[in-house]
Amino acid sequence: MGVSVDYEITGRLNSSRYVLVIESSAGQFVVPVTLAPERGTVQEFLPPSVRPEHKPFRVRIEERASAGNPVPASNTVPLQTSY
């Protein structure tokens, strides 16, 4: 299953380590991503264990600093599905 997320940065990127967090009824999956400085699209494939029937899907971007807890860098929003 593929995921495509459009984003826009409204501040300054604080770190070079960001992840896409996808929540579903099958659990939470974390995918490292590289963000462009202003806006862009993140496109990733989820593990084969994630299936369409695991909906609903929600997604957010988090900053993962080398020390400390993850910090949300975006709102958590529902993913639209099309299959």
Secondary structure, 3 states (H helix, E strand, C coil): CEEEEEEECCCCCCCCCEEEEEEECCEEEEEEECCCCCEEEEEEECCCCCCHHHCCCEEEEEECCCCCCCEECCCCEECCCCC
